[in-house]
């Protein structure tokens, strides 16, 4: 298929673009001009690059020419920064995606696969693990924008017949994830541990999250690409919860030595626990994660050691 990956230069997007290319699809990567040369694992992969700002509607529509399936992975904010400026989050995510949907309609895109957030759209869990029909009460503008985009995707399928699939992804990690950005606690922790810096722990370290290895995430994208059923929203996670303290203990086991720790005040927007139920993806997509936390951390560690020699 002719696939376009919007945000294909990022952590998830690069892995997805590589996998699509490996599977024989024609791949176009749309990435912000400032990031288009940061090709990471795509450095030597013959995919087509379109250096386009997501908020540039005219250039974005031109870059979608010939696209059959669009993967939308772009977000201009992260959960914490979205609350600092909710209006910016609205304008550059929800409004920009509406312009994207108009462009997709004009260019005849057949299907859109959207990366939503399993970690923020639900808010404080009423049940655990969290199923897709759980109430959605996000505590950050980031999660609200994700939900808004989900609803607009439904509207554009109803009005214009553009099929869609939503993956509410947990906390992805693995090789290729930068340890110098605001998202990705495992990548950050690994880099600090490997360079002898103390790990900064929010609160008492008992905040629980669902961590999913990047290879399992790309498997889910490929399953969604070929899915033709009636379901539209899927949780994509490990189905297991791990606290920050669990992550540290696993890292110490993988690295083979203790790591220094420093506890700092908790963050107000963090919900105490978030673990996704993944039975719908297993039943309808035929997907389930295959990589344990320890095995995934080992792969991420090996990549960091090769990329950032200590």
Residue, then its C-alpha position, 0 to 999 in steps of 0.5 A: x500500500x501507499x502509506x504516509x507516516x505523519x511524524x515518521x521521524x520520531x521514536x514510534x514513527x521511525x520504527x513504524x516506517x522501517x517496519x512498513x518498508x520491510x513489509x514491502x509498502x511504499x512509505x512517505x515520511x512527513x516530518x517537521x523541517x527541523x527534525x527531518x534530518x534526524x533520521x535515526x534508525x531510518x538513516x539508510x532506509x529508502x523511504x520518501x521524506x517530506x519536510x513539512x510543518x504539521x500546522x502548514x495546511x497547504x504543504x501538508x495537503x500536497x505531501x498527502x498526494x497519492x496516500x492510501x493509508x495515513x498514520x497520524x503520530x504527531x503531537x506538538x505537546x506532551x501531557x505536562x506541557x499541554x497544561x501550561x498552554x491549553x490554547x496552544x495545544x488546541x490550536x496545534x493539535x486538534x485544529x491542525x488535525x481538522x485541517x489534516x482531515x480536510x486534506x485527507x478528504x481532498x486527496x482521497x485517503x482511504x484509511x487513517x490510523x491514529x496514535x491516541x493516548x492510553x495513559x491520559x484519555x481515561x483519567x483516574x481509573x475507576x476499574x483496573x485494568x482499563x477497558x476501552x469503554x471506561x469513562x474518559x476524564x483526562x487531567x491534561x489538555x493533551x488527553x482532551x485533544x486526543x479524545x477530540x481527534x478521536x471524535x472527529x475521526x468518527x465524524x469524517x468516517x460518517x460524513x466522508x467514508x474515511x475508515x479509521x482505527x485508533x490505537x490508545x498506546x500505553x508507555x512505549x520504550x525501546x531502542x531508538x528512544x532519546x533519553x534527552x526528551x520529556x517523555x520516556x521514563x525508561x530511556x531517561x532512567x537507563x541513560x542516567x543509570x549507565x552514566x552514573x547519575x542518580x535516578x529522579x523519582x517522583x513521589x514515593x516511586x509507587x506510581x504504576x504505569x503500563x510499559x510496552x516495548x516498541x516492537x510490540x507497538x509496531x506489530x499492533x500498527x501492522x495489525x491495524x493496517x490490515x484490520x477490516x472489522x467494525x471495532x475502531x478503538x484499541x488499547x495497546x499495552x502490556x496488560x501489566x502494571x509496573x511502578x517506578x520502583x519496579x522499573x529501577x529494580x529491573x534495571x539494576x538486574x539487567x545492568x548488574x549493579x545498583x543505581x543511585x536514586x533521588x526522590x523528588x515531589x510528585x507531579x499533580x497531573x499523574x494518576x496513581x495507576x494506569x494499566x490497560x486491558x488489551x483483550x479487544x486487540x487480542x480478539x479483533x486484531x489478533x495481536x498481543x505483546x511478546x516482549x517482557x519488561x526485562x527483555x525490552x529494557x535489555x534491548x534498550x540498554x544495548x542500543x544506548x550503550x552503542x549510541x551513547x558510549x559511556 
